[in-house]
Structures are given as structure tokens and as C-alpha cells.
């Protein structure tokens, strides 16, 4: 059996790859593994279970609940809420486990299951590996002790979760949003109720789009992966800014009053300066991945903010933040993690804090985001090459060195082997788009020559 867990839980086409049987089995295995680890010792275990609005989430939620309860875990069903809400409630309610059913920004036919440990933190890799191992043992017939009578888990709805999470969001906002008009694109996803409620209570005048989930329309031409509707709505309504989430609302991208996109790097830059001003940016440091735009790095250097870069993936950003107690980190895609208020990316929280900065300063989002200039970035995927030799090829190292000398201090080269396919990603940034294209093209040819 290949590894089930990816960088963000287990995902696949619902009822094809991610079946009710698999989801139930993983839930039982997770309960047993956490019990083995001593998480449940001395008390009756509790889990928080939530989902996004996908139609498949209805039966997959039932499978998770059945699996956990059959393993003796009491379940609090919080219904349709964002991934960061499930993480928050897992910690706030003192639960031993959290489970979120979502495939984030993926299309509707997909779904996924993600487990959170006590405190709302992502499970360690070794625990995920152990869950897979126990699941496989059970799947192939190994018996397990099943509780009976009063030992089985009890299940109840926890409708208070919505209000508790909204109150948590509002407590994190440093100032009110009175006087702002904000368009919210909810991607017909998990934040369709939460985000409008939080922005309204914070004082903003809101216009909502993509806020009518029917189980089938999640991420369909809207949300953070399709910003066209949001840009048009901001211009149509004369709004101060627009905020877009993905299906499970752990991401936030924005649009300024002119309809121009504000990406995750720019959002990080704006929030970094705001947090430093409030003495909340610990060590005056922000964490981002190696894929962040060079313009972000140059802006942080100019502003006196240190930048720590990690591998691609929000879990690596979070690991670095936890290791050194940094307060802010994120990705260009809009995953922004603010550890004083969240254990994972939180799109609604990010949007509220971005809007709060606009309201507090009286400056437009366009002006605030201009603290950094996005340099042209060219990405070329080179297929059918030996990705394992990227770091050892002398021929490739020579080509990269030549490219870096040509680009100088205002350009950057990154060669990254794919984690799942036989290809290498060539990324080049430069002050001039034509130069970036030319250098990227030459490097792609060099990769084919050296690794083909």
C-alpha cells in the first residue's frame, strides 16, 4: 500500500479513492494510535468533527463519526465550518482529536480527511505513519478490542461551535472596520456563514458572492483560485477591497479597490509591518517558503524585517515557526499563519487583519501592498528527467551559476524537483520579464541536457 497521507491529510476522489470504508478505518486507527500514545489516558476521549459543504462530506462525516464512536471516542459534530475553526475548537474545547473533511481548493468531486492532535496542531509524520500501519493491520483482518455497552462513544451536535469561533476571530481584530466596504468571495465553501458574520460584526459593510453552497458548487469558478468574479464585484460596488477564500477557508487572497490582485506575499508584507508596529512580530521575523517572490525578500530587507525561508508547504512554515516561536508566516498562495491566534492558516482571520490595517491607517490596500514590488516570475516544468540528480549535476550547477551572475542582486533562480512526478521545476525571477523568460528557457534546456 502506498503512503495515504500527503502534506495535508488524505485526499482523493470521494467514493472512488476516498471511500466510506477507508475513512471509517482511518478514524478507528487514529483513535487506537492516539490511545497507544497516551493521549486518552485517565479520561474519556473526545473528538471534534467538522466538514466543508461538499455533498460527499455528508456520508464521509457519518463514516468518521461511526469509526470514532465505535472505538470509544465521544464526538462533537460542529457541522460545516472552516478547517481553522475545527483546529481552534479542538484546542479550545480540550478535545483529544480533531477531524476535518475537506479537499480545500480542489474541485467538488474530491474530498479529504485531516486529523488534528490535542491543541489543534497537525499530527506529526510518525503518528500519520502509525495510523496507516494500524489501518492496514485492521484492513487485512487483525482483530481489535471493541468497546461495548457504556464504553462506546456518544455523539452530539455542537452548534455553539459557530458562535465560539466567530467570537475568537473578533477578539483577534485590533480595531473596528467601520467605514469600509468589503466584497467577500466565499467559494461556496466552509466560510459562507462565518466570514460574513465576522466582518459584519467588526463593522464593515459587506457584499457577498459565492456564499450559497449547495454541496456541488464549491470552488466552481469562484474563490481564491478564480479571482475574476471578485475583481468585477469590487469595481461594480465601489468597494475598498475584496477578500477571497478557498473551499475550507484556510487561505486568503485579496483584491484592491482598482481590481488588482494582492497575493499572499503582499499580504504577509502588510501584516508583518502592522504586527511589528504593535510589537507582535517576535524577533522582527517572518517565515515564508523558497517560492516567495524575490520582491518580498527585498522589501523585508529594506524594512528591517528578517526573512526565514523553508521548503514549499505550509506545514514546513509552521514547523519553523514553532521551532523558534515566530509569530507570522505563510505562502504566496494565501496560507497565512499567525500563531498568537491560530495553529494553521486561517483565511477569515487573515482577511479581517488585512482590512483592519486598511481601516486603521486610512490608506488604500493598493498603497499598503506597494511596500513590495512583485518581480516577474517565470516557472517552467521540465518533464521526463532524472529529478534525483538536480543537486549533483556539475553541468547543471555551471548553468545555474551563469544564470545567477547574469541576474545579479535583482534576480533569482530556483530548481526544484517534483515530489511526485519525474520532472524538475525551473523558476526564474528578474526585474525584466523578457530577461526572466530568456534565462528560464536556457535553464530548462540545461536541465533536459544534464538530466534527460
C-alpha positions in Angstrom: 0.0 0.0 0.0 1.4 3.4 -1.0 1.5 6.2 1.6 -2.0 7.5 2.1 -1.1 10.7 3.9 0.1 13.6 1.8 1.3 17.0 3.0 -2.3 17.9 4.1 -4.1 14.7 5.1 -5.6 12.0 2.9 -7.2 13.2 -0.3 -8.8 11.7 -3.4 -12.0 11.4 -5.4 -14.8 10.8 -3.0 -16.4 7.4 -3.1 -13.6 6.2 -5.5 -10.3 6.8 -3.8 -11.6 8.2 -0.5 -14.4 5.7 0.4 -16.6 5.5 3.4 -14.7 2.3 4.3 -11.3 3.9 4.1 -12.5 7.0 6.1 -14.1 4.8 8.8 -10.9 2.6 9.0 -8.6 5.6 9.3 -10.7 7.1 12.1 -10.6 3.8 14.1 -6.9 3.6 13.5 -6.3 7.2 14.6 -8.2 6.6 17.8 -6.1 3.5 18.6 -2.8 5.2 17.8 -3.6 8.2 20.0 -4.7 5.8 22.8 -1.4 3.9 22.4 0.5 7.3 22.6 -1.2 8.0 25.9 -3.3 10.9 24.7 -6.5 9.4 26.2 -5.0 8.3 29.5 -7.1 9.0 32.6 -10.2 10.3 30.9 -12.9 9.6 28.3 -11.6 10.8 24.9 -13.4 13.4 22.8 -13.1 14.4 19.2 -14.3 17.5 17.2 -15.5 16.7 13.7 -16.3 19.3 11.0 -16.6 19.4 7.2 -16.9 21.7 4.2 -20.2 21.7 2.3 -19.3 19.1 -0.4 -22.1 16.6 -0.9 -19.7 13.7 -0.2 -18.9 15.2 3.2 -22.2 14.1 4.4 -21.6 10.4 4.1 -17.8 10.7 4.9 -18.7 12.6 8.1 -21.0 9.8 9.1 -18.1 7.3 8.5 -15.7 9.3 10.6 -18.3 9.6 13.4 -19.1 5.9 13.3 -15.4 4.9 13.4 -14.5 7.2 16.3 -17.6 6.2 18.4 -17.0 2.5 17.7 -13.5 3.0 19.1 -14.9 4.6 22.3 -14.4 8.3 21.4 -17.2 10.8 22.2 -17.8 13.0 19.2 -18.8 16.7 18.9 -20.2 17.3 15.4 -19.7 21.0 14.6 -21.1 20.8 11.0 -19.9 23.0 8.2 -17.1 25.2 9.5 -13.6 26.2 8.1 -10.6 24.0 8.7 -9.1 26.6 11.1 -12.3 26.6 13.1 -12.1 22.8 13.7 -8.4 23.3 14.7 -9.3 26.1 17.1 -12.3 24.3 18.6 -10.1 21.2 19.1 -7.8 23.3 21.3 -10.5 25.5 22.9 -12.7 22.6 24.0 -9.8 20.5 25.3 -10.6 17.7 22.8 -8.1 14.9 22.2 -8.6 14.9 18.4 -10.0 17.0 15.6 -11.1 15.7 12.2 -11.8 17.9 9.2 -13.4 16.6 6.0 -12.4 18.8 3.1 -10.3 18.9 -0.1 -9.6 22.6 0.3 -9.3 24.3 -3.1 -9.8 21.1 -5.1 -12.9 20.6 -7.3 -16.1 19.2 -5.8 -15.7 15.5 -6.7 -12.6 15.4 -4.4 -12.6 15.2 -0.7 -10.1 14.7 2.1 -9.7 13.8 5.8 -7.3 15.7 8.0 -6.6 14.9 11.7 -5.6 17.4 14.4 -3.9 16.4 17.6 -4.7 17.9 21.0 -4.4 21.6 20.9 -5.4 21.8 17.3 -2.0 21.0 15.8 -1.3 18.9 12.8 -0.3 15.3 13.5 3.4 14.5 13.4 4.6 12.4 10.5 5.4 9.5 12.7 1.8 9.4 14.0 0.4 9.5 10.5 2.7 6.6 9.6 1.5 4.7 12.6 -2.2 5.4 11.7 -1.6 4.0 8.2 0.1 0.9 9.7 -2.7 0.2 12.1 -5.3 0.8 9.4 -3.6 -1.7 7.2 -3.5 -4.3 10.0 -7.2 -3.9 10.6 -8.0 -3.9 6.9 -6.2 -7.3 6.5 -8.1 -8.9 9.3 -6.2 -8.2 12.5 -8.7 -8.1 15.4 -9.1 -5.2 17.7 -10.7 -4.7 21.1 -14.2 -3.1 20.5 -15.8 -1.4 23.5 -19.4 -2.4 24.3 -22.1 -1.1 26.5 -21.2 2.3 28.1 -17.8 2.0 26.6 -18.9 3.1 23.1 -18.6 6.7 22.1 -21.5 9.1 22.3 -22.3 11.6 19.5 -23.9 15.0 19.8 -24.1 18.2 17.7 -22.1 21.1 19.0 -23.9 24.1 17.4 -22.2 26.5 19.7 -19.0 26.0 17.7 -20.0 28.6 15.1 -20.5 31.4 17.7 -17.4 30.4 19.7 -15.3 30.6 16.6 -16.7 33.9 15.4 -16.1 35.4 18.9 -12.5 34.1 18.7 -12.0 35.9 15.3 -13.3 39.2 16.6 -11.1 39.1 19.7 -8.1 39.0 17.4 -9.0 42.1 15.4 -7.1 45.1 16.8 -9.6 47.8 15.6 -13.0 48.1 14.0 -13.7 48.1 10.3 -16.3 50.9 10.4 -16.4 52.8 7.1 -15.0 50.0 4.9 -17.0 48.3 2.1 -15.6 44.8 1.6 -16.6 42.2 -1.0 -16.3 38.6 0.3 -16.0 35.7 -2.1 -16.6 32.6 0.0 -16.0 30.0 -2.8 -19.4 28.4 -1.9 -17.4 26.8 0.8 -17.0 26.4 4.5 -16.8 30.1 5.4 -20.0 31.0 3.7 -21.6 31.8 7.1 -18.6 32.6 9.3 -16.8 35.2 7.2 -19.8 37.5 6.5 -20.9 37.3 10.2 -17.4 38.2 11.4 -16.8 41.1 9.0 -20.3 42.5 9.7 -19.8 42.3 13.5 -16.4 44.0 13.1 -18.2 47.0 11.5 -17.6 46.5 7.7 -20.3 47.0 5.1 -20.2 43.8 3.1 -21.1 42.4 -0.3 -21.0 38.6 -0.5 -20.5 36.4 -3.6 -20.0 32.7 -3.7 -21.9 32.3 -0.4 -24.6 29.9 -1.4 -23.1 26.4 -1.1 -25.4 23.6 -2.4 -22.9 20.8 -2.0 -22.0 20.8 -5.7 -20.7 24.3 -6.4 -17.7 24.6 -4.1 -14.7 26.4 -5.8 -16.7 26.4 -9.0 -15.3 29.4 -10.9 -15.0 31.4 -7.7 -12.9 31.8 -4.6 -9.1 32.2 -4.2 -8.4 30.1 -7.3 -10.7 32.2 -9.6 -10.5 35.9 -8.7 -12.3 37.2 -11.8 -15.7 37.5 -10.1 -14.2 39.2 -7.1 -12.4 41.7 -9.2 -15.6 42.6 -11.1 -17.7 42.8 -7.9 -15.2 45.1 -6.2 -15.3 47.5 -9.2 -19.1 47.2 -9.6 -19.8 48.1 -5.9 -17.0 50.6 -5.5 -15.6 48.6 -2.6 -12.4 49.4 -0.7 -11.2 45.8 -1.1 -12.2 42.2 -1.8 -11.3 39.1 0.1 -11.3 35.6 -1.4 -11.2 32.2 0.4 -10.9 28.7 -0.8 -13.2 25.8 0.0 -12.1 25.2 3.5 -11.1 28.8 4.2 -7.6 28.3 5.3 -6.4 30.7 2.5 -6.9 34.3 1.8 -6.1 36.3 -1.3 -7.3 39.9 -1.8 -8.2 42.5 -4.5 -7.6 46.2 -4.0 -10.1 49.0 -4.9 -8.8 49.1 -8.5 -9.4 45.3 -9.0 -5.6 44.5 -8.8 -4.7 41.2 -7.1 -2.9 41.2 -3.8 -1.2 37.8 -3.3 0.0 36.0 -0.2 3.4 37.6 -0.3 2.0 41.1 -0.3 -0.5 40.2 2.5 2.4 38.9 4.5 4.3 42.1 3.9 1.4 44.3 5.0 0.7 42.2 8.2 4.4 42.0 9.1 4.7 45.8 9.3 1.4 46.1 11.1 2.4 43.4 13.7 5.8 45.0 14.2 4.2 48.3 14.9 2.1 46.6 17.6 5.2 44.8 19.0 3.7 41.5 18.0 6.3 40.4 15.3 8.5 38.3 17.5 12.2 38.6 16.7 11.1 41.0 13.9 11.0 37.9 11.7 8.6 36.4 9.1 8.7 32.9 7.7 7.9 32.1 4.1 8.8 29.4 1.5 11.5 29.4 -1.1 8.8 30.1 -3.7 8.0 33.6 -2.3 8.7 36.4 -4.8 12.1 38.0 -4.6 10.3 41.3 -4.3 9.0 40.2 -0.9 12.5 39.4 0.3 13.9 42.7 -0.9 11.0 44.6 0.7 11.6 42.9 4.1 15.3 43.6 3.9 14.6 47.3 3.2 12.1 47.5 6.1 14.4 45.8 8.6 12.4 42.6 8.9 14.3 39.3 8.9 13.1 36.6 6.5 13.4 32.8 7.2 12.7 30.6 4.2 11.5 26.9 4.2 10.6 24.2 1.8 7.3 24.5 -0.1 4.2 23.7 2.0 2.5 25.4 4.9 3.4 22.5 7.3 7.1 23.4 6.9 6.4 27.1 7.5 4.5 26.1 10.7 7.3 23.8 11.9 9.9 26.6 11.6 7.6 29.0 13.4 7.0 26.6 16.2 10.7 25.7 16.5 11.7 29.4 17.0 8.5 30.9 18.4 8.0 33.2 15.4 4.6 34.9 15.1 3.9 35.2 11.4 4.5 33.0 8.4 2.8 32.0 5.1 2.9 31.2 1.5 2.3 33.1 -1.8 -0.9 31.0 -2.2 -2.5 32.8 0.7 -1.9 30.4 3.6 -1.1 32.8 6.4 -0.3 31.6 9.9 -0.5 33.9 12.9 0.5 31.7 15.9 -0.9 34.0 18.5 -4.4 33.2 17.2 -4.2 30.1 15.1 -2.4 26.7 14.7 -3.0 26.6 11.0 -3.7 29.0 8.1 -6.9 31.0 8.7 -8.3 32.8 5.7 -11.0 34.7 7.6 -8.6 35.8 10.3 -6.1 37.0 7.7 -8.8 38.9 5.8 -10.0 40.6 9.0 -6.5 41.7 9.9 -5.8 42.9 6.4 -9.0 45.0 6.4 -8.2 46.2 10.0 -4.9 47.6 8.7 -6.7 49.5 5.9 -9.2 50.9 8.4 -6.5 51.8 11.0 -4.1 53.6 8.6 -6.7 55.2 6.3 -4.5 54.1 3.4 -5.8 52.0 0.5 -4.9 48.4 0.2 -3.1 49.3 -3.1 -0.9 51.8 -1.2 -0.2 49.4 1.7 0.7 46.5 -0.7 3.1 48.7 -2.7 5.6 48.2 0.1 6.8 45.3 -2.1 7.1 45.1 -5.9 6.4 41.7 -7.3 9.2 40.9 -9.7 8.3 39.0 -12.9 8.4 35.2 -12.2 8.6 32.5 -14.8 8.0 28.9 -14.0 8.8 26.0 -16.4 8.1 22.4 -15.7 10.7 20.1 -17.4 9.3 16.6 -17.6 10.9 13.1 -18.2 14.2 13.9 -16.4 16.1 12.3 -13.5 15.0 14.6 -10.7 17.3 12.9 -8.2 20.4 14.4 -9.8 19.4 18.1 -9.6 21.8 18.8 -6.7 24.7 16.7 -8.0 25.0 17.5 -11.7 28.1 19.6 -12.4 26.7 20.6 -15.8 23.6 22.0 -14.2 25.5 23.7 -11.4 27.5 25.5 -14.1 24.4 26.7 -15.9 22.8 27.9 -12.7 25.9 29.8 -11.7 26.0 31.5 -15.1 22.3 32.5 -14.8 22.8 33.9 -11.3 25.7 36.0 -12.4 23.6 37.4 -15.3 20.7 38.2 -13.0 22.7 39.8 -10.2 21.1 41.0 -7.0 17.7 41.7 -8.6 17.1 38.2 -9.9 16.8 34.7 -8.6 17.0 31.1 -9.8 15.4 28.1 -8.2 15.4 24.5 -9.5 13.1 22.2 -7.6 12.5 18.5 -8.2 8.8 17.5 -8.1 7.9 15.4 -5.1 5.6 13.1 -7.1 6.5 13.3 -10.8 9.6 12.8 -12.9 10.1 16.5 -13.6 12.0 19.5 -12.4 10.5 22.9 -11.9 12.6 25.8 -13.1 11.7 29.2 -11.6 13.4 32.4 -12.6 12.7 35.9 -11.3 14.1 39.1 -12.8 13.4 42.8 -12.9 12.6 42.4 -16.6 10.1 39.9 -17.8 11.9 39.2 -21.1 15.1 38.6 -19.3 13.3 36.2 -16.9 11.8 34.3 -19.9 15.2 34.0 -21.7 17.1 32.8 -18.6 14.3 30.3 -17.7 14.3 28.9 -21.2 18.1 28.4 -21.2 17.9 26.7 -17.8 15.1 24.4 -18.9 17.3 23.4 -21.9 20.2 22.8 -19.5 18.0 20.6 -17.3 17.0 18.5 -20.3 20.6 18.2 -21.4 22.0 17.4 -18.0 19.2 15.2 -16.6 17.4 13.8 -19.6 
